[in-house]
Structure formats: C-alpha cells, structure tokens
C-alpha cells in the first residue's frame, strides 16, 4: 500500500513544500501574536473625558478619567463612558487582530474568520 507520493513512505516534493509553508506560517503567526501583545489602541470618548488604552490581546492597559467626572453626580455618566470606551477598544483590537492574522492565512484559501 503506497504511503506517500515520494515512493519511500514520506511526503513527495509537494508535501515537503506544504510543510515548509505551514512552518513558515506558524512562525509568522507567533510573531504577529507577539506584535499584537505589544501594540495598543487608544479610545477617547466624551470629548476626552475618558480615555482607555488596550493591547492587541484585548487587555486593558490604562484608563484616564477627567477629575470632573469623579463627582458623585457624574457617576452614571462615568460608567456609561467607561462602557463605551472599552467596547470601542475591543472592537478596534479585534479588527486589528483579524487584519494581521488574515494576511498570514489568506494564501491557504480558508473561509473568512477561519484563519484566526
């Protein structure tokens, strides 16, 4: 029973090329994951009253709040602004990750979204 296209049980020339491509893709994915960990996005809402910074792994890095919002009567607005800014940062980092990883997997013919 034939075990491969190489005649000796191993992969043929096409299989070796595919293995090299997959290894190179894996190296690129590891490098991109590290780059995403280091890259950040900053979102500002409420005219700059709340700013959040998030990295490409969707970890909140910093929050800056205008001191005027720390008054008791502004608590509800502060909560709304924090929610809006964090959600926008998550959306932006998801897009950033999809763009980076999509460039790696586009040559494989995978359906959109499956490359992440």
C-alpha positions in Angstrom: 0.0 0.0 0.0 1.5 3.4 -1.0 2.2 5.7 1.9 3.1 8.8 0.1 3.9 10.4 -3.2 7.6 10.1 -2.5 7.8 6.3 -3.0 9.6 5.7 0.3 6.7 6.3 2.6 7.5 10.0 3.1 5.8 13.0 1.6 6.6 13.9 -2.0 8.0 17.2 -3.2 4.6 18.8 -3.0 4.2 17.6 0.6 7.6 19.0 1.7 6.7 22.3 0.1 3.4 22.4 2.0 5.1 21.5 5.3 7.6 24.3 4.7 4.8 26.7 4.0 2.9 25.7 7.2 6.0 26.0 9.3 6.7 29.5 7.9 3.0 30.4 8.5 3.2 29.2 12.1 6.4 31.3 12.7 4.6 34.4 11.3 1.6 33.8 13.4 3.7 33.6 16.6 5.5 36.8 15.6 2.2 38.5 14.9 0.7 37.4 18.2 3.7 38.9 20.0 3.3 42.1 18.0 -0.4 42.3 18.9 0.6 41.9 22.6 2.8 45.0 22.3 0.6 47.1 20.0 -2.1 49.2 21.6 -5.1 51.3 20.6 -6.4 54.3 22.5 -10.0 55.3 22.5 -11.3 58.7 23.8 -15.0 59.3 24.5 -17.0 62.1 26.0 -14.8 64.8 24.4 -11.7 63.3 26.0 -13.3 62.9 29.4 -12.5 59.1 29.4 -9.6 57.5 27.6 -8.8 53.8 27.6 -5.8 52.0 26.1 -6.0 48.3 25.2 -3.4 46.0 23.7 -4.0 43.6 20.8 -4.7 40.8 23.1 -7.7 42.8 24.4 -6.2 43.5 27.8 -7.0 46.9 29.3 -3.7 48.8 29.7 -4.8 52.1 31.1 -7.8 54.3 31.9 -7.6 58.1 32.2 -10.6 59.9 33.7 -11.2 63.6 33.8 -11.4 64.5 37.5 -14.7 66.4 36.9 -16.3 63.0 36.3 -15.3 61.8 39.8 -18.0 63.9 41.4 -20.9 61.8 42.8 -23.5 63.3 40.5 -21.4 62.3 37.4 -21.1 58.6 38.4 -23.7 57.3 36.0 -22.2 59.3 33.1 -18.7 58.0 34.0 -20.0 54.4 34.0 -21.6 54.9 30.5 -18.4 56.4 29.2 -16.2 53.6 30.5 -18.5 51.0 28.9 -18.5 52.8 25.6 -14.7 53.3 25.5 -13.9 49.7 26.5 -16.3 48.3 23.9 -14.9 50.5 21.2 -11.4 49.4 22.2 -12.4 45.7 22.0 -13.9 46.3 18.5 -10.8 48.1 17.3 -8.4 45.4 18.6 -10.5 42.6 17.1 -10.2 44.3 13.7 -6.5 44.8 14.2 -6.0 41.1 15.0 -8.2 40.0 12.1 -6.2 42.2 9.7 -2.8 40.9 10.9 -3.8 37.2 11.0 -5.8 37.4 7.8 -2.7 38.5 5.9 -1.0 35.3 7.0 -3.8 32.8 6.2 -5.2 34.3 3.0 -3.0 32.2 0.8 -4.4 29.0 2.3 -7.9 29.6 0.8 -9.6 29.4 4.2 -13.1 30.9 4.6 -13.2 34.3 6.2 -12.9 34.1 10.0 -11.5 30.6 10.0 -7.9 31.9 9.7 -7.8 33.3 13.3 
